[in-house]
């Protein structure tokens, strides 16, 4: 574990790092001499309590905290079995830090699970007026279960004329044969879906017929962009993105959902991963699976990745271009850590070719104007957790 912390500390701007378990006990540290255990543990326990409080009130898993001080900041990665704490300069390049920290966090999580195999799970989160939720034990065949439920929901919606498509990690598993060996298993019983806002009423009817209860308060407040439903018997939750998938950038669905039958189109699926500034191992593996299994294509090639569509998105928005370019470069640099031959060469050649297409397509005036500002202004949004 100390070597993983040393790798994090090697990132420019990092001053030190340490790990505590779920009880706030110091497990490992790589910090300069001014820091000692009496200083670390109160901060660590405060962060654990803060995460638990936020998860209770917001009813969503908190993956990360970013605490900014006058001349420093602390980035806290929630590992569920503990936390990874990184102390760094206030002006550190956070996306660059996450290239190393997110991969290290996954390995540290595995180490903590091995050391504490019987660690208790978090209790169910209950908010008045909403379905009770929890993080149920995930069965070994979760992927098969979720894909079966996705087929049922999407087929039922299609019979009523409702365009509903799968996105996220389960969409990658549905669209890519290699996902079984490349991607990570799901951590929760949930599905991400895409829908059109104009079909909101019909979608509610579909969900009701299938036994999915709406999160009424959430849907009333956020239904113009997201809808949530829960199925009590199996504990499956549906997160439906309306008209646009928005994390670090906006990916519109207009006239795209009709192109395919089960998942959003492959180009959109790849874009949904390339838009993530704080890319983690799960998203990186999904990118590998998509480009390992599917060749680059053009408009109308539903079984290929529409490179022209991806390039058109990146040529109109410099921010989209910047994030996609960073993530393609990162995926090529790290491919040897995740893929063996011949998949490594297949992926690398397709990723490089996609980058060439993105680079060569003419850029809009809006793109050129934003490019002149460059990294002096943040080019991405920070998604809510």
Residue pairs with C-beta under 8 A, 6 or more apart in sequence:
1 19
1 27
1 28
1 108
1 111
2 28
2 30
4 104
4 107
4 108
5 17
5 18
5 19
5 28
5 29
5 30
5 104
6 30
7 100
7 104
8 14
8 17
8 30
8 86
8 97
8 100
8 101
8 104
9 15
9 16
9 17
9 30
10 100
11 88
11 92
11 96
11 97
11 100
11 101
12 92
12 93
12 96
13 88
13 89
13 91
13 92
13 93
13 97
14 86
14 87
14 88
14 89
14 92
14 97
15 31
15 32
15 72
15 87
15 88
15 89
16 29
16 30
16 31
16 32
16 35
16 86
16 87
17 29
17 30
17 31
17 84
17 85
17 86
17 87
18 26
18 28
18 29
18 30
18 31
18 40
18 44
18 84
18 85
19 26
19 27
19 28
19 29
19 82
19 83
19 84
19 85
19 108
19 112
20 26
20 27
20 40
20 41
20 44
20 45
20 48
20 82
20 83
20 85
21 27
21 81
21 82
21 112
21 115
21 116
21 119
22 48
22 80
22 81
22 82
22 116
22 119
24 41
24 44
24 45
24 48
25 41
26 37
26 40
26 41
26 44
27 82
27 112
27 115
29 35
29 37
29 40
31 40
31 87
35 87
40 85
43 74
43 85
44 83
44 85
47 65
47 67
47 74
47 76
47 83
47 85
48 83
50 65
51 62
51 65
51 76
51 78
51 83
52 122
54 62
54 385
55 61
55 62
55 122
55 125
56 125
58 385
59 125
59 127
59 130
59 133
60 385
61 78
61 135
61 188
61 385
62 78
62 385
63 77
63 78
63 385
64 75
64 76
64 77
64 78
64 278
64 385
65 74
65 75
65 76
65 78
66 73
66 74
66 75
66 76
66 94
67 73
67 74
67 75
67 76
68 90
69 90
70 90
71 89
71 90
72 87
72 88
72 89
72 90
73 87
73 88
73 89
73 90
73 92
74 85
74 86
74 87
74 88
75 85
75 86
75 88
75 94
75 97
75 101
76 83
76 84
76 85
76 86
77 83
77 84
77 85
77 86
77 101
77 102
77 105
79 105
79 108
79 109
79 112
80 109
80 122
81 109
81 112
81 113
81 116
81 119
82 108
82 109
82 112
84 101
84 104
84 105
84 108
86 97
86 101
88 97
94 278
95 277
95 278
95 326
98 277
98 278
98 279
98 280
99 279
99 330
102 278
102 279
102 280
102 281
103 280
103 281
103 334
103 337
105 280
106 280
106 281
112 119
113 119
121 135
121 137
122 134
122 135
123 134
124 132
124 133
124 134
125 132
125 133
125 134
126 132
126 133
127 217
129 216
129 217
130 215
130 216
130 217
130 218
131 213
131 215
131 230
131 232
133 230
133 235
133 237
134 235
135 188
136 189
136 235
138 185
138 186
138 187
138 188
138 189
139 145
142 185
142 186
142 189
143 170
143 173
143 180
143 185
143 186
145 189
145 234
146 170
146 186
146 189
146 190
146 191
146 236
147 170
147 173
147 174
149 191
149 231
149 234
149 236
150 166
150 170
150 174
150 191
150 193
150 262
151 262
152 210
153 164
153 191
153 193
153 206
153 207
153 210
153 212
153 238
154 164
154 165
154 166
154 193
154 261
154 262
156 206
156 209
156 210
157 163
157 164
157 203
157 206
158 164
158 261
160 202
160 205
160 206
161 199
161 202
162 195
162 199
162 202
162 203
162 206
163 195
163 196
163 199
163 257
163 258
164 193
164 194
164 195
164 203
164 206
164 240
164 257
165 171
165 193
165 194
165 195
165 257
165 260
165 262
165 263
165 264
166 174
166 191
166 192
166 193
166 194
166 262
166 263
166 264
167 192
167 193
167 194
167 241
167 245
167 263
167 264
167 268
167 269
167 272
168 191
168 192
168 272
169 183
169 184
169 186
169 192
169 282
169 286
170 186
170 191
170 192
171 192
171 262
171 263
171 264
171 269
172 179
172 183
172 269
172 286
172 289
172 290
173 179
173 180
173 183
174 262
174 263
175 262
175 263
175 266
175 269
175 290
175 293
175 294
176 182
176 183
176 289
176 290
176 292
176 293
176 294
177 293
178 289
178 292
178 293
178 343
179 286
179 289
179 293
182 285
182 288
182 289
182 292
182 338
182 339
182 343
183 282
183 285
183 286
183 289
184 281
184 282
184 285
188 237
189 234
189 235
189 236
189 237
190 236
190 237
190 238
190 239
191 236
191 237
191 238
191 239
192 239
192 240
192 241
193 238
193 239
193 240
193 241
194 240
194 241
194 245
194 253
194 257
194 264
195 203
195 227
195 240
195 241
195 242
195 243
195 253
195 257
196 242
196 243
196 253
196 257
197 224
197 242
197 243
200 223
200 227
200 242
203 227
203 240
204 214
207 214
207 229
207 238
210 231
211 231
211 232
211 233
212 229
212 230
212 231
212 238
213 229
213 230
213 231
213 232
214 227
214 228
214 229
215 227
215 228
215 229
215 230
218 226
218 227
218 228
219 227
219 228
223 242
224 242
225 241
225 242
225 243
225 244
225 246
226 239
226 240
226 241
226 242
227 238
227 239
227 240
227 242
228 237
228 238
228 239
228 240
229 237
229 238
229 240
230 236
230 237
230 238
231 237
231 238
241 253
243 252
243 253
243 254
244 250
244 251
244 252
244 253
245 251
245 253
245 268
245 272
246 381
246 383
247 272
247 275
247 276
247 381
247 383
248 275
248 276
248 277
248 323
248 380
248 381
248 382
248 383
249 275
249 317
249 319
249 320
249 323
249 380
249 381
251 268
251 271
251 272
251 275
251 313
253 264
253 268
256 264
256 265
256 268
257 264
259 265
259 302
260 302
263 269
264 272
265 302
265 306
265 309
266 290
266 294
266 302
266 303
266 304
266 305
266 306
267 305
267 306
267 307
267 309
267 310
268 309
269 290
270 287
270 290
270 291
270 305
270 310
271 310
271 313
271 324
273 279
273 283
273 286
273 287
273 290
273 327
274 287
274 310
274 323
274 324
274 327
274 328
275 320
275 323
275 324
276 283
276 323
276 327
277 323
277 326
277 380
277 382
279 327
279 330
284 330
284 331
284 334
284 338
285 338
287 327
287 331
288 331
288 335
288 338
288 339
288 343
288 347
290 305
291 305
291 346
291 347
291 350
291 351
291 354
292 339
292 343
292 346
292 347
294 303
294 304
294 305
295 304
295 305
295 350
296 304
296 305
296 307
296 350
296 353
296 354
296 357
297 303
297 304
297 305
297 306
297 307
298 304
298 306
298 307
298 308
299 306
299 308
299 309
305 350
305 354
307 353
307 354
307 357
308 357
310 324
310 354
310 357
310 358
311 357
311 358
311 361
312 361
313 320
314 320
314 321
314 324
314 325
314 358
314 361
315 321
315 358
315 361
315 362
315 363
315 364
315 367
316 363
316 364
316 366
316 367
317 366
317 367
317 370
318 363
318 366
318 367
318 368
318 370
318 371
318 379
319 370
319 379
319 380
321 358
321 363
321 367
322 375
322 379
322 380
323 379
323 380
324 358
325 355
325 358
328 351
328 354
328 355
329 355
331 347
331 351
332 347
332 348
332 351
332 352
335 344
335 347
335 348
336 344
339 347
363 371
370 379
